[in-house]
Amino acid sequence: MWLIAAGALAATEILTLTLVLGMLAVAAVAAALVAGLGAPAPVQVAAFAGGALLLLGVARPVAKRHRHTPAALRTGSAALVGKRGTTVTVVDGASGQVRIGGEVWSARSYDESHVIPAGSKVDIAQIDGATAVVIPLEIP
């Protein structure tokens, strides 16, 4: 029974990628090992609960911390988010250009009501396709 539960949890984890069901599957395998040793049902349930609490309480927070790529390791357009740039042309909610590093990117204002004059300093909030979405450092 525990191995069937472990298989079902593992299969569901593959579909959802939540990091929770996989850890419950490992706890179910631990309970199956305890059952294989001939332990009664309450001990099996305790092994499952203990394994689940240990994995979810200790291992999951560590795994979640390592899931996100730090800014220093980002590459491509993702590395531009959070950088500063200078507007080359007037940037509004629909169009404009901004220089980020040595490259000129098409840009638009994060707030569609803001019109950012040429030569203004901006923060890069996100990259939408080939367009930098920018926020002015000083609101005009």
ZANU-83000 format. One record per residue (C-alpha): y negated, z negated, x negated; residue number from 1. Coordinates in Angstrom, 2 decimals. Layout:
N
+---------+---------+---------+-----+
:       y :       z :       x :   i :
+---------+---------+---------+-----+
:       Y :       Z :       X : NUM :
...
+---------+---------+---------+-----+
//
This chain:
140
+---------+---------+---------+-----+
:       y :       z :       x :   i :
+---------+---------+---------+-----+
:    0.00 :    0.00 :    0.00 :   1 :
:   -2.43 :   -0.90 :   -2.81 :   2 :
:   -1.75 :    2.37 :   -4.64 :   3 :
:   -2.39 :    4.39 :   -1.48 :   4 :
:   -5.68 :    2.52 :   -1.02 :   5 :
:   -6.56 :    3.14 :   -4.67 :   6 :
:   -5.86 :    6.86 :   -4.29 :   7 :
:   -7.93 :    7.13 :   -1.12 :   8 :
:  -10.83 :    5.23 :   -2.69 :   9 :
:  -10.70 :    7.36 :   -5.85 :  10 :
:  -10.64 :   10.59 :   -3.82 :  11 :
:  -13.61 :    9.45 :   -1.76 :  12 :
:  -15.47 :    8.45 :   -4.94 :  13 :
:  -15.08 :   11.98 :   -6.26 :  14 :
:  -16.76 :   13.29 :   -3.11 :  15 :
:  -19.60 :   10.74 :   -3.01 :  16 :
:  -20.27 :    9.83 :   -6.69 :  17 :
:  -21.61 :    6.39 :   -5.74 :  18 :
:  -19.91 :    4.38 :   -8.53 :  19 :
:  -18.79 :    1.85 :   -5.90 :  20 :
:  -15.59 :    3.30 :   -4.48 :  21 :
:  -14.21 :    4.11 :   -7.93 :  22 :
:  -14.57 :    0.49 :   -8.94 :  23 :
:  -12.87 :   -0.61 :   -5.74 :  24 :
:  -10.05 :    1.82 :   -6.58 :  25 :
:   -9.63 :    0.11 :   -9.96 :  26 :
:   -9.55 :   -3.26 :   -8.22 :  27 :
:   -6.86 :   -1.92 :   -5.86 :  28 :
:   -4.80 :   -0.84 :   -8.88 :  29 :
:   -5.11 :   -4.40 :  -10.24 :  30 :
:   -3.87 :   -5.73 :   -6.92 :  31 :
:   -0.97 :   -3.24 :   -7.05 :  32 :
:   -0.02 :   -4.54 :  -10.50 :  33 :
:   -0.06 :   -8.11 :   -9.17 :  34 :
:    2.06 :   -6.97 :   -6.19 :  35 :
:    4.46 :   -5.29 :   -8.63 :  36 :
:    4.97 :   -8.66 :  -10.30 :  37 :
:    6.10 :  -10.04 :   -6.93 :  38 :
:    3.04 :  -12.14 :   -6.07 :  39 :
:    2.47 :  -13.05 :   -2.41 :  40 :
:   -0.15 :  -11.26 :   -0.29 :  41 :
:   -2.90 :  -13.92 :   -0.71 :  42 :
:   -2.67 :  -13.60 :   -4.50 :  43 :
:   -2.82 :   -9.81 :   -4.21 :  44 :
:   -5.95 :  -10.04 :   -2.05 :  45 :
:   -7.46 :  -12.51 :   -4.52 :  46 :
:   -6.75 :  -10.11 :   -7.40 :  47 :
:   -8.40 :   -7.28 :   -5.46 :  48 :
:  -11.43 :   -9.42 :   -4.55 :  49 :
:  -11.78 :  -10.79 :   -8.08 :  50 :
:  -11.51 :   -7.34 :   -9.64 :  51 :
:  -13.98 :   -5.89 :   -7.16 :  52 :
:  -16.51 :   -8.67 :   -7.72 :  53 :
:  -16.18 :   -8.41 :  -11.49 :  54 :
:  -16.56 :   -4.64 :  -11.55 :  55 :
:  -19.34 :   -4.45 :   -8.96 :  56 :
:  -21.22 :   -7.46 :  -10.32 :  57 :
:  -20.97 :   -6.73 :  -14.03 :  58 :
:  -19.96 :   -3.14 :  -14.75 :  59 :
:  -21.93 :   -1.32 :  -12.03 :  60 :
:  -25.39 :   -2.56 :  -13.09 :  61 :
:  -24.66 :   -1.52 :  -16.68 :  62 :
:  -23.44 :    1.90 :  -15.54 :  63 :
:  -26.51 :    2.41 :  -13.32 :  64 :
:  -28.85 :    1.64 :  -16.23 :  65 :
:  -27.21 :    4.37 :  -18.30 :  66 :
:  -27.25 :    7.01 :  -15.55 :  67 :
:  -30.91 :    7.95 :  -15.91 :  68 :
:  -32.06 :    9.96 :  -18.89 :  69 :
:  -34.90 :    8.27 :  -20.79 :  70 :
:  -38.14 :   10.25 :  -21.10 :  71 :
:  -37.65 :   10.62 :  -24.85 :  72 :
:  -34.38 :   12.52 :  -24.27 :  73 :
:  -35.58 :   14.89 :  -21.53 :  74 :
:  -35.69 :   18.57 :  -22.37 :  75 :
:  -37.18 :   21.69 :  -20.84 :  76 :
:  -39.68 :   21.40 :  -18.03 :  77 :
:  -38.48 :   17.85 :  -17.20 :  78 :
:  -39.95 :   16.71 :  -20.54 :  79 :
:  -43.45 :   17.68 :  -19.32 :  80 :
:  -43.53 :   15.14 :  -16.48 :  81 :
:  -45.83 :   12.29 :  -17.46 :  82 :
:  -47.65 :   14.31 :  -20.13 :  83 :
:  -51.38 :   15.04 :  -20.15 :  84 :
:  -52.92 :   18.45 :  -19.85 :  85 :
:  -56.28 :   20.18 :  -19.54 :  86 :
:  -57.19 :   22.54 :  -16.74 :  87 :
:  -57.96 :   26.08 :  -17.92 :  88 :
:  -59.21 :   27.27 :  -14.54 :  89 :
:  -60.18 :   25.49 :  -11.34 :  90 :
:  -57.05 :   23.88 :   -9.86 :  91 :
:  -56.76 :   23.30 :   -6.13 :  92 :
:  -53.89 :   22.70 :   -3.74 :  93 :
:  -52.70 :   26.31 :   -4.01 :  94 :
:  -53.46 :   27.68 :   -7.47 :  95 :
:  -54.90 :   27.23 :  -10.93 :  96 :
:  -53.87 :   27.00 :  -14.57 :  97 :
:  -53.39 :   24.07 :  -16.92 :  98 :
:  -52.73 :   23.84 :  -20.66 :  99 :
:  -49.88 :   21.48 :  -21.53 : 100 :
:  -49.47 :   21.18 :  -25.25 : 101 :
:  -49.90 :   24.76 :  -26.44 : 102 :
:  -48.69 :   26.47 :  -23.28 : 103 :
:  -50.61 :   27.60 :  -20.20 : 104 :
:  -48.83 :   26.84 :  -16.93 : 105 :
:  -49.64 :   27.79 :  -13.37 : 106 :
:  -50.71 :   24.63 :  -11.57 : 107 :
:  -51.68 :   23.11 :   -8.28 : 108 :
:  -53.19 :   19.80 :   -7.33 : 109 :
:  -50.84 :   17.04 :   -6.13 : 110 :
:  -53.37 :   16.19 :   -3.41 : 111 :
:  -54.18 :   19.47 :   -1.69 : 112 :
:  -57.68 :   18.24 :   -0.83 : 113 :
:  -58.65 :   17.77 :   -4.51 : 114 :
:  -60.33 :   20.58 :   -6.39 : 115 :
:  -60.14 :   19.94 :  -10.14 : 116 :
:  -62.77 :   21.74 :  -12.26 : 117 :
:  -61.88 :   23.69 :  -15.41 : 118 :
:  -61.79 :   21.54 :  -18.54 : 119 :
:  -60.66 :   18.37 :  -16.73 : 120 :
:  -57.91 :   16.11 :  -18.07 : 121 :
:  -54.87 :   15.81 :  -15.79 : 122 :
:  -51.51 :   14.07 :  -15.65 : 123 :
:  -48.43 :   16.15 :  -14.92 : 124 :
:  -46.81 :   14.56 :  -11.86 : 125 :
:  -43.92 :   17.00 :  -11.48 : 126 :
:  -42.78 :   20.52 :  -12.22 : 127 :
:  -42.10 :   22.61 :   -9.13 : 128 :
:  -40.34 :   25.76 :  -10.33 : 129 :
:  -42.80 :   27.28 :  -12.79 : 130 :
:  -45.80 :   25.37 :  -11.42 : 131 :
:  -47.12 :   22.10 :  -12.78 : 132 :
:  -48.21 :   19.70 :  -10.05 : 133 :
:  -51.14 :   17.75 :  -11.49 : 134 :
:  -53.22 :   14.65 :  -10.76 : 135 :
:  -56.77 :   14.42 :  -12.16 : 136 :
:  -57.43 :   11.49 :  -14.48 : 137 :
:  -60.91 :   11.15 :  -12.98 : 138 :
:  -61.38 :   12.06 :   -9.35 : 139 :
:  -64.44 :   14.33 :   -9.00 : 140 :
+---------+---------+---------+-----+
//
